[in-house]
Amino acid sequence: LQQVTEERDIAHKTIGVWGSRLGEEIHAHQSTQAKLATAINEHATAINEHDATKLSLTQVEQRLSAINNTMANLTAELEVAREANEVMQIELDEAEEDLDRRDLERAQCDENFRKLSACQGSLNDEMENRNIDVSQLRRQLALAQDSLENVDVLAAKRERLFAEGIASVRDERNMWQDKTAFILKRLNFKATVSVLEHFGEGPHRVRLTMKFPTEPTMQSIVFEFAPLNSLPHVIETALNIFHDKSLNGGTFIMSRGHILVFGPVDPHDEENNSRLEQKMVDVDLFPEGALMFTEYTPEQPHSQYTVGFNARGPVMYINMVDNTARHGPESRKDPDPCFARVVEGVDVIQRIAQVPTLEDDSLEHPVYIVDSEVL
């Protein structure tokens, strides 16, 4: 569509250029016609002057004829009329000079007329050529307009096909959204039934026991889960992880100030870490994640001392500060699920957070998870 729009803009610009050229050619043609009209008027004036000269010559000839008649009749009075004859001769010479001048003017007028005729012929040829150019421009303009109409038709067709494609994609997306919503509803229903069957109505609590390298070596914390109807699939998955003791042998992996991360990972013992990884693969919690899909509800934000999955798990973290803006929908398109809060052992959490860390934020001394129990 963008390409068609660019082609249409180019066609519009081409029409504008051709229209401008046509206007310039018409203006030049009109200027040439004005010059031709002026030359014709000057020629007409010269012809009128020539006709006046011819009339004067006729009058002079008539006077000369009268003089000759008088001389014939007055031959006897020649001497008396000599002076008159001389006067008449002078007038005749002047008339002849005037006639010669008029002849020269007529010759010049004829030359001007020939030049004017040649100029008119050249102008006619040029006008014919200009008319041919104008005709060509008009044909090109018509072709450009036809091309532009074809482009508009093509653009309309593409827009129609695009709209139809969008409508088809939208219908298909709505269909899949409906199917997804149905599947999620069924999965959450099955998760609810499973939790009620295996763990009761709740509220559900879990105790997590850790082993420290210093005294007291054994301490625990208690999580209380969110209501079952808020995050059925997430709560079912988390309860099963703790019930199956999938985190046993894992560690508190790192401390980043705002969160305390724990899970089936051991950065201090490669052999134990490999065993934990294989265990997660065997129970289908890794590498695709523990959750089939993530859930989030504003009723369970990432406030201080709450517990959430890192993406789809099985790694989890405890929010050491209010991370609602950082881990919630304000900053993430797919927020991390927050499913529980610490109700016992805040001092234990603070103890873990005070363990010195390395450059990668991992704990300098390991804190192992030795047991988990659904209360």
Secondary structure, DSSP 8 states (H G I E B T S, - for coil): -HHHHHHHHHHHHHHHHHHHHHHHHHHHHHHHHHHHHHHHHHHHHHHHHHHHHHHHHHHHHHHHHHHHHHHHHTSTTHHHHHHHHHHHHHHHHHHHHHHHHHHHHHHHHHHHHHHHHHHHHHHHHHHHHHHHHHHHHHHHHHHHHHHHHHHHHHHHHHHHHHHHHHHHHHHHHHHHHHHHHHHHHHHHHHHHHHHHHHH-SS--EEEEEEE-SSSS-EEEEEEEE--TTTSHHHHHHHHHHHHTTTTTT-EEEEE-SSEEEEES--TT-HHHHHHHHHHHHHTT-SSS-S-SS----TTS---TTEEEESTTSS-EEEESS--HHHHSTTT-SS---EEEEEEE-HHHHHHHHTS-B-TTSBBSS--EEEEEEE-
